Amino acid sequence: MQLFDLTGKVAVITGSSRGIGRAIAQALAAAGARVVISSRKQDACDVVATGINEAHGEGRAIAISANISSKEALQHLVDRTRTAFERIDILVCNAASNPYYGPMSGITDDQFRKIFDNNVLANHWLIGMIAPEMVQRRDGAIIIISSIGGFVGSSAIGAYNVAKAADLQLARNLAVELGPHNVRVNAISPGVIRTDFAKALYEDPVAEAKLEKLTPLRRLGEPEEIAGAAIFLAAKSGAYVTGQSIIVDGGTTIAGVV
């Protein structure tokens, strides 16, 4: 049995023009999958898809831009993927947003709604569009990128953490609902990963040094270090894993000092 082989599988990865999403898309393609690169900007998606096709052969990746805040745009993403590849075997809900840093007492209603809508509701929409074909086929893997913020409190990204905790429960609920149909739903909870999205947490050298000191491995994570967990959950290697969250944080949470 080839535990980590994804040959013949089709994967949709949101927020995959950069950072963690891009690393996951590249890793899934390297494992044999055909991948759909998606984020808000078509030109950024095109760059990633072109790179994957150059590395693994023409037709291994396509680029379809979509704004996760739009249900219609997500449906367009799903429809175009099915037209191009006929099926969707793997869904990675990675795209997210966080427009506010600071105590929750200062967040506006619009900012809170945007965080919840983009980080939770959009995942619910997209999974609802794709899961039925997985159920019919009795095979599928859904991965939600959450965060260790879903397990702890924060005075800086509290609303984001609330949304990421909701993502963990979304994975658990859907795992119960879809499990009888052999569709697996799991989450990955990264620590602080060196991406543009998380830059506000570490761009100050003092803040970066503090984060590194609080992490047992004494460094921040890299996007590629999340991709391995995604392959595990998407492939036969994770065939008996559902409703779980894999924490990939260099040991930060077990140190108890987040």
Beta strands, then each sheet from edge to edge (+ up, - down):
strand 1: 10-14
strand 2: 34-38
strand 3: 61-63
strand 4: 90-93
strand 5: 140-145
strand 6: 183-190
strand 7: 245-248
sheet 1: 3+ 2+ 1+ 4+ 5+ 6+ 7+
end
